[in-house]
Every structure is written in C-alpha cells, then in structure tokens.
Amino acid sequence: MRRVAALAVLPLVAVTACGGGGLPDGLKVAGVVGRQPTVTIPASAPSGKLKVETLHKGRGAKVTDGDLVVANYVGYRWNGGDHKLVASSFDAGRPAMFPYGRLVTGLNRALEGQRPGGRVLAVIPPGQGYGANGYAPWQIGAGDSMVFVLDVIATYHNAGSAQGQPQPQNDPALPQVTAGSAPTMKIPSAAPPGRLRVKTIIQGSGPPVQAHQLVVFHDLGQVWRTGNVFESTRARGLPDSVVAGAGQMINGWDRAVVGQRVGSRVLVIVPPKDGYGAKGHAASGIKKGDTLAFVIDVLAAY
C-alpha cells in the first residue's frame, strides 16, 4: 500500500531581496509570494554552508513535528561551474507536499518554524542535502548545493481529521466506524460485499475532489478476513498525500476518493478485483482474494 481544513485566503505580497548586505552567498530573490519567484544566482561557487533566510513571515500556526507542509517551490542545482532550475511546483501546476521531519536536513531546517503565507530561502550544501549520492531525477551531483525558495501554503497535523455532519450508520452488513479524530473500525462476521461500496460517515462541506488533484488524507485500512490493520497514516505520524485518480493507489481507493467533498470521512469496501486481486500483498498480510476496508478522511485537495 502506497502511502479538513478551511484555508484562509492569503494576500499576494511583493518580496524583493537582493544580495550585497541582503541574502546569503550573493543570491537575489524577487517577486510576489504565491507566484513563481525570480532567483538570481551568481557565477561564483556557493559557500558550502547551510543558509536559511525568511523572506516574508507568514501567519498562523508554526510548522512543527507531525506536520505535512503544503508549499509551492523552485529548486536549483548550484556548483562552481553552473546553476540550473531543476524543479518547480509552479511549472507543475500544483503545490508539493513536504513531510516535515522526514526531509533532507537542509529542507527540515528551512521549514522549521515557518507559517502559512511565508516565503523562505534555503541554500543547502551536499552534506545537508543529498550527500555523496546526489539525486539523479534532479540532475544533482555529489558536490552540488541546492537553492530552494518555498512559499508555505498550509500545514496539516497528525491530529487533523474530517469535519462535517455525521451520517447514520444503519447497515449491519458494513463495518461500524467510531467517531472522533482517530476512528476505529469493527468489521462484521458476515461475508464481505462482492462489489465496491462507498459510504459517507461524515459529510464535509468543502468542494468535491477532482481527478488529478493532489489530495491530503488520513486513512485506516484493515483486511476484512482477519480485521488486521495493514495501513494507518496516523500510526506513521502524519497525514499523507496522493494524486487522485492517477493510479498511485489501488483502484478501489482511487475511485472512492474522486468526487468526495473535502472534510468528509468515508468508509470504502474494496473487493479483490479493485484491490490486490489474485496476487495479494504479502508484506501487508493481504492474501489472494482478500477484501479490504478503509476509513478515509479527506483533509484537503489542491
């Protein structure tokens, strides 16, 4: 298994910061928070030291342990020979998710204490980035530093949960889901349904999830046959994210989330043909032909 909040509307804020007496290593950053910044990198080599500079202070709760941070960003490779833009969420058309505390050291340091609406610059040397191995997808070599400018949009904590109107659970053939921020699920002794079933437990009031949106979620997954838990974002310590309807999750999970309103909690029964089928998933204790049950909290969609 691969791994509700109402967001304040943040005003666009112009940020212009120049080198000299300003930013570290002679860098320049200009532009409006929320839009792709213009980053000027000098021809000289980086200092080789971690540098973090808050260009604009945000508002709201600080990034802390157990947070999934939503941010737009640009990332550059930089060494004594050249520099190059290697990644941009602005170009991708959707923000990225950063599991705080589980990133490379330099990115963790950059996001530490930031608030939604803020912009931060980080110059990350190899020893606090991708080290001697580099990062091939971004063409980052062993001796390359990285330059990131991150615009923090929102944070989602491990304690987050669905927010909305509870719905009746009156079908004895389906699992019963407890209320609260960390739901549990009791699977009945009856045989599982033979088709995909989706039941709303809490009806959120946000917009429906569209296919190919980035969805922030908590979920709990159990094997119907045994009741054993094989998936729990809360047990892992923070929410997760996935592009809905893009085949990054099993088919039944994917189909169930598209169209759900942000803020909702849904019960999903996934038959084998929409799950792991005839192969199962031995590492998760899922055997051939197992039906799966999920409780999914849809926290946000971008």
N, C-alpha and C positions, 0 to 999 in steps of 0.2 A: 504494500500500500504506500503510494506516494503521500508523501506527506499531504452593539448596534448603536452604531453611534450616529448622532446628528452632528454634522460638521459645521462649524462656524464658517461663514464666508469671509475669507481673509482678503484685505485690500491689497492691490498691487503697490509695491513700494520700490521706488528707484534706489539702486545701490550703485555707487561709483567709488571704487577704491583703487588707488594707484600705488606703484612701487615707490622707491626712494625711502621716505620716512614712513611709508604705509605698510604694505604687505610684505611677507617674508620672501626671500630669495628673488626679489625684483619682479614678482608677479603683479599683474594688473587684472582686475575683475570689474566689469561694468554691466549695467542692465537692470531690469526690473525683476524683483522676486516673483517667482511664478512663471517667468518666461526664460528661455534659454539665455544664459549669460554669455558675454563676450570675454574670453580669457586670453590675455597676452602673456606668453611665456618667453623669457629672454633666451638668447643664444648660448649663454653661459650654462654650466652644469649646476644642478641643484646642490644644496649644501650637504646633503646626506643626513640631515636631522629631521625628526618629525616636527612639523609646524602646523598648528591649528589656529585659525583666526575666525571669530564670529563676525560676519559682515553685517548682519541685521539680526537683532534679537526678536524672537517670536513671543507669543503669549500662550498661556495655558500651562498644563502640566509638563514638567521636565521629562525627557526620556530617562527611563530607569530600567532596572532588571525586569525581565519578563515582558518587555515591550516588543511588538512588531512595528517598525517605523515605516511609514509611507513617505517617500520622498522622490522628487524629481532631481536629476543629477546629470552632470557631464563628468567624464573621466578621461584624463590624458596620460599617455606614457611620456616620460621625460628622462633623458640622459644627456651626457656631454655632447653627443653627436646630433641629436634631433629631438623633436617632440611631435606628438600626434594625438588627435582626438580618437579614442578607441571605443567609447561607449557614451550613449546619450539617451536617457529616457524621453527627452523632448522629441528626438527624432523617431523613437519607437511609438510615440503617441499615447503612452500610458505611463504612470509612475512605476517605481520599483519598490519592492519590499525588502527591508533590511532587518534581520533578526538580531536585535541589539544583544551584545554579549557573546555572539557566535560568529562574529565577523573577524577579518584580519585585524590585528591590534590597532593599526592606524585609523581604520574606519570606526572601530569602537570608541577610540579616543575623540574622534571628530564629532560623533553623535552624542556623546556623554553630556547630559545636562541641557541639550538643545530643546527648544519648544516649537510647537506648530507655528508656521508663519515666518520662521527664521531661515537665514542663509548662512552656511558655514563653508570655509575654505580649508582644505587639508592638503599638505604636501607630505607624502608618505614614502620614506626610504624603503629599500628592499627588505631590511631586517624587520620592519613592522608592517610589511605588505605581503608579497608572495614569495619572498626569500629567494633561495638559490634555484628553485624550480621555475620561477616565473609563472605566467598564466597565458598559455597558448591561445585560448579563444580571443584574448585582447592583445595578442602580439607583445606581451610584456616579457622581457628577458630577465635573466638573473640579476643584472646590475641596474635595472630600470627603477626609477622612482615613479610614483603616481601623483597626479594632481586631481583632486576632486572638488567640485563645487556642488553642494547639496542644498536643496530647498525643502525643508521639512513641511509636510502637509498635515500629517496626523500621526498619532500613536495609538496602538491597541494593546491593552494589557492582558495578561493571562486571566485576570478576574472578569474580563468582559463577557457579556452574554446577550442573548436575544432580549429584546424589549418590545412589548406589544400586548395584544389582547389574547389571553389564554383561550384555547378552544376545547370543547368537550372531547374526552377520550372514551368512547362508548362502544368500541368494537372489541369484544373479548378475544377475537382471533388474532389481534395485533398486540405487540408489546406495549406495556404501560410505561410511560415516561414520567419520572418525578419532576416536580417544579424546582426552581432555584437556579443559581448561577452555574452550578456544576451538576447537570442532570445525570441520573442513572436510568437504566432500562431493565425491566423484567420481562423476559421472553416467555410466552405461554408454552405449555407442553404439547399443544396442538401442532399438526403439520404446518409448515410454512406455506404462504400463498405461492401459487405457481407463476405469478407474473409480478412485474414491478409495481409496488404500491408506494404512494407518497401521501402522507397525512400531515396537515399543519397542526402543530401543537401550540405554538404561539404565532399569531398573525402580526407581522411587522407592518409599519406604516410607511416605509421607505419605497423608493422606486423598484420596479422589478429588475432582476439580474438579466442582463442581455448576454447572448453568446459572445465570447471572446473578450468579455470584461474580466479584469483582474478582481477576484473575489477574496475577501478576508473572512476567515471562518474559524470556528471551533467545531470539532466533531468527536464523536464516540462511536466506535464500531465493534460489534460483537458477532460471533458465529452463532447462528440460530441453533444448530445441533447441540452445542455444548454450553452456550451462554458466555464463553470466554471472551474477554476483551482483547482485541488484536490491534486496536487503533485508538489513541486518545491524545489529542493536541494538548489538553490541559495537563496530562501527565508528563508531556515533553517540556512543558514550562512556558509556552507562549502560543498565540494563535498562528495559523498557517495561511498560505495564500495559494491560489491556483488560477489559471486562465480557464474560465468556464467554457464548456463545450468544445474544448480544443484537444480532447483525448489525453490529457495529462492525468486523469483519474479513470477508474473503471467506468464503463459505460452507464451503469445504473446511477452511480453517484452524480456523474456529469449531467445526465438527463434530468435528474431530480432538482438540481440547483438552478438551472436556467429557468427563468420566469418567477422564481420566488422573490418576495419583497424583502428588501434589506430590513433587518430587525427581526426576521422570522426564525422560528425553530421548527424544523420539520423532521418527521420520522420517515425513514426510507427503508423499504424491504427490497433487497436486490436478489433476484433469483440467479442461479448459476450462469445462465446464458448472458446475463448482463453484468456478471462479476468475474470470477476466475475460472468458470467453466469446468472442463474435463481435466485441466491441469492442476487446479487449486493453487495454493501459495504456501508451500511447506514451512517457510520461515515464519509465517504468521499463524501457523496452526490451522490453516484452511485446507480442507481436503477436497478431492474431486466431488463435484456436485453440491457443495455447501451453499446454503442460502445465508446472506449476510443482512444484518440490521444496523442502521446508522441513526444517530441523532445529530443533526447539523444545525448549528447556529450561524446564520448569515449576518456577519457583522458590518460589512461594507462592500461596495462594488465600485470600481473605477474603470 
